[in-house]
Amino acid sequence: MDFTFTDDEDTYRQELRRFTAKVLAPHYQSDDKAAKLRPQLVADMAAMGLTGLRIPEHHGGQEASAVLAGMAAEEVARGDFNASYLIIVSALVSDILTRNATGDQQARWLPPIASGEVVPAFCITEPGHGTDAAKLEMKAEPDGDGWRLTGEKTSITLGMSADVALVLARTGGPGARGVSAFWVELDAAHVSRSPFDDLGSRAIGRASLHFDGLPVPREALVGGEGQGFVSVMQGFDYSRAIIGLACLGAAQASLDEALQWARDREAFGSPIGTFQGVVFPLAEQATYLRGARHVCYEALWRKDNDLDHSTEAAMAKFWAPKLATETIHQCLLTFGHLGYSSESPVGQRLRDVIGLEIGDGTAQVSKLVIARNLLGRAFAP
Ligand SMILES: Cc1cc2nc3c(=O)[nH]c(=O)nc-3n(C[C@H](O)[C@H](O)[C@H](O)COP(=O)(O)OP(=O)(O)OC[C@H]3O[C@@H](n4cnc5c(N)ncnc54)[C@H](O)[C@@H]3O)c2cc1C
């Protein structure tokens, strides 16, 4: 067993920590108030290589391991949880494209993601189908040599800002095998957008995208016809652990601040850190955070070593966002009335991490995966 990171990984973590503190953290709260994606944020993340982490070097990316991508999400989220969405979405999309797109397609699509020239989105959820995504109804109707996409995608992260999207639509019969994946430009002539007014992650935003017969050529098909659903679900496996680390990064930042407050704040003539009623809950959260972090990194390490990691990634996804929410809540209470003010970033972190208890699949879906892996497919509902 070896619970240490390599020297290179440690150096990278330190570099990210400095970048996050200096470049990202100062905008975390003002971006939330502005409630829109700040172009300079994308530029800064791209300049640091964070939009191309999982893209091969010859396509302009970093070709980073899954572990490093998770580390990047964790560190970035300490200073700006919402910036970690740019890592999560680009890593998910580029991993799917790297595994399923042809060499030509990758050469066209991946470099602009890495450079930050385009912001990608990922479109699977529909008004009638979220958890039961395999039943999605968006139509891809044959049109000449290609298709036309018609229908609504909803709850799409970066939906108001994205230039391009991986869109799942039905080319065949019912069920997962009738679904194909397309890489499309979100052309305003055929795609209209309506924003959500969200509780958190307002700097990233979600939107509904209405596709009104968007023409897509054959070259936009990712993988084979009818293979879209399966290839996307494989991508989710590891992105779930990256999401877990982003949530834990925000929780760890809150815990560090709460511990410092426990040293500094006095009540009844002593620092509140001398009261076990204050520090035991923080000690418990620190313990749980460490456990969840191990699960996330184990999932990513297994991915890097070509070992099955679906159980670990599902454990990471169900546990880490929930734990982060609980930890941040506990930290907020530690600050007393100050934690309840928007002057403190803690309340915003709470609003922000709750979104990822739902986004990318709820805890129930993760538990279905875990239970299926524990009991066997015969026990899947
Ligand atoms: C912050 C955020 C970002 C998102 N980003 C994207 C994105 O970029 N792209 C995208 O396509 N989608 C995105 N989503 C949508 C997200 O993937 C869906 O919200 C999620 O899959 C759940 O679907 P639903 O909301 O329709 O809930 P439903 O499927 O309607 O479920 C409602 C409730 O029932 C539970 N439930 C459903 N089925 C079962 C079952 N079989 N057993 C037990 N419980 C069950 C669910 O857990 C949930 O609590 C995002 C959502 C959020 C909140």
The ligand as an SDF file (V2000), in Angstrom:
LIG
                    3D

 53 58  0  0  0  0  0  0  0  0999 V2000
  -26.4900   21.2320  -10.9120 C   0  0  0  0  0  0  0  0  0  0  0  0
  -26.9970   20.3100  -11.9810 C   0  0  0  0  0  0  0  0  0  0  0  0
  -26.2980   20.1730  -13.1580 C   0  0  0  0  0  0  0  0  0  0  0  0
  -26.7820   19.3310  -14.1680 C   0  0  0  0  0  0  0  0  0  0  0  0
  -26.1020   19.2670  -15.3510 N   0  0  0  0  0  0  0  0  0  0  0  0
  -26.5820   18.4990  -16.3510 C   0  0  0  0  0  0  0  0  0  0  0  0
  -25.9480   18.5020  -17.6310 C   0  0  0  0  0  0  0  0  0  0  0  0
  -24.9570   19.2050  -17.8510 O   0  0  0  0  0  0  0  0  0  0  0  0
  -26.4610   17.7320  -18.6040 N   0  0  0  0  0  0  0  0  0  0  0  0
  -27.5450   16.9550  -18.4080 C   0  0  0  0  0  0  0  0  0  0  0  0
  -27.9370   16.2590  -19.3410 O   0  0  0  0  0  0  0  0  0  0  0  0
  -28.1930   16.9340  -17.2150 N   0  0  0  0  0  0  0  0  0  0  0  0
  -27.7470   17.6950  -16.1830 C   0  0  0  0  0  0  0  0  0  0  0  0
  -28.3910   17.7290  -14.9740 N   0  0  0  0  0  0  0  0  0  0  0  0
  -29.5880   16.9290  -14.8020 C   0  0  0  0  0  0  0  0  0  0  0  0
  -29.3680   15.7170  -13.9070 C   0  0  0  0  0  0  0  0  0  0  0  0
  -28.5560   14.7800  -14.5440 O   0  0  0  0  0  0  0  0  0  0  0  0
  -30.7490   15.1680  -13.5360 C   0  0  0  0  0  0  0  0  0  0  0  0
  -31.3660   16.1430  -12.7360 O   0  0  0  0  0  0  0  0  0  0  0  0
  -30.6500   13.8550  -12.7720 C   0  0  0  0  0  0  0  0  0  0  0  0
  -30.2320   12.8150  -13.6400 O   0  0  0  0  0  0  0  0  0  0  0  0
  -31.9760   13.4640  -12.1450 C   0  0  0  0  0  0  0  0  0  0  0  0
  -33.0290   13.5550  -13.0390 O   0  0  0  0  0  0  0  0  0  0  0  0
  -34.3600   14.3830  -12.6720 P   0  0  0  0  0  0  0  0  0  0  0  0
  -33.9320   15.6700  -12.0990 O   0  0  0  0  0  0  0  0  0  0  0  0
  -35.2370   14.3800  -13.8390 O   0  0  0  0  0  0  0  0  0  0  0  0
  -35.0080   13.5650  -11.4870 O   0  0  0  0  0  0  0  0  0  0  0  0
  -36.0210   12.3290  -11.6280 P   0  0  0  0  0  0  0  0  0  0  0  0
  -35.4150   11.2840  -12.5030 O   0  0  0  0  0  0  0  0  0  0  0  0
  -37.3520   12.8310  -11.9500 O   0  0  0  0  0  0  0  0  0  0  0  0
  -36.0100   11.7930  -10.1280 O   0  0  0  0  0  0  0  0  0  0  0  0
  -36.7220   12.4870   -9.0900 C   0  0  0  0  0  0  0  0  0  0  0  0
  -36.3690   11.8070   -7.7570 C   0  0  0  0  0  0  0  0  0  0  0  0
  -36.7220   10.4090   -7.8200 O   0  0  0  0  0  0  0  0  0  0  0  0
  -35.5780    9.6100   -7.5640 C   0  0  0  0  0  0  0  0  0  0  0  0
  -35.6230    8.3980   -8.4040 N   0  0  0  0  0  0  0  0  0  0  0  0
  -35.8680    8.3180   -9.7440 C   0  0  0  0  0  0  0  0  0  0  0  0
  -35.7970    7.0420  -10.1460 N   0  0  0  0  0  0  0  0  0  0  0  0
  -35.5220    6.3070   -9.0540 C   0  0  0  0  0  0  0  0  0  0  0  0
  -35.3430    4.8900   -8.8120 C   0  0  0  0  0  0  0  0  0  0  0  0
  -35.4130    3.9800   -9.7910 N   0  0  0  0  0  0  0  0  0  0  0  0
  -35.0780    4.4890   -7.5450 N   0  0  0  0  0  0  0  0  0  0  0  0
  -34.9710    5.3950   -6.5420 C   0  0  0  0  0  0  0  0  0  0  0  0
  -35.1200    6.7320   -6.7080 N   0  0  0  0  0  0  0  0  0  0  0  0
  -35.4070    7.1610   -7.9360 C   0  0  0  0  0  0  0  0  0  0  0  0
  -34.3720   10.4850   -7.9060 C   0  0  0  0  0  0  0  0  0  0  0  0
  -33.2190   10.0770   -7.1930 O   0  0  0  0  0  0  0  0  0  0  0  0
  -34.8720   11.8650   -7.4730 C   0  0  0  0  0  0  0  0  0  0  0  0
  -34.6670   12.0350   -6.0930 O   0  0  0  0  0  0  0  0  0  0  0  0
  -27.9520   18.5760  -13.9640 C   0  0  0  0  0  0  0  0  0  0  0  0
  -28.6480   18.7030  -12.7550 C   0  0  0  0  0  0  0  0  0  0  0  0
  -28.1910   19.5710  -11.7890 C   0  0  0  0  0  0  0  0  0  0  0  0
  -28.9810   19.7330  -10.5150 C   0  0  0  0  0  0  0  0  0  0  0  0
  1  2  1  0
  2  3  1  0
  2 52  2  0
  3  4  2  0
  4  5  1  0
  4 50  1  0
  5  6  2  0
  6  7  1  0
  6 13  1  0
  7  8  2  0
  7  9  1  0
  9 10  1  0
 10 11  2  0
 10 12  1  0
 12 13  2  0
 13 14  1  0
 14 15  1  0
 14 50  1  0
 15 16  1  0
 16 17  1  0
 16 18  1  0
 18 19  1  0
 18 20  1  0
 20 21  1  0
 20 22  1  0
 22 23  1  0
 23 24  1  0
 24 25  2  0
 24 26  1  0
 24 27  1  0
 27 28  1  0
 28 29  2  0
 28 30  1  0
 28 31  1  0
 31 32  1  0
 32 33  1  0
 33 34  1  0
 33 48  1  0
 34 35  1  0
 35 36  1  0
 35 46  1  0
 36 37  1  0
 36 45  1  0
 37 38  2  0
 38 39  1  0
 39 40  1  0
 39 45  2  0
 40 41  1  0
 40 42  2  0
 42 43  1  0
 43 44  2  0
 44 45  1  0
 46 47  1  0
 46 48  1  0
 48 49  1  0
 50 51  2  0
 51 52  1  0
 52 53  1  0
M  END
$$$$
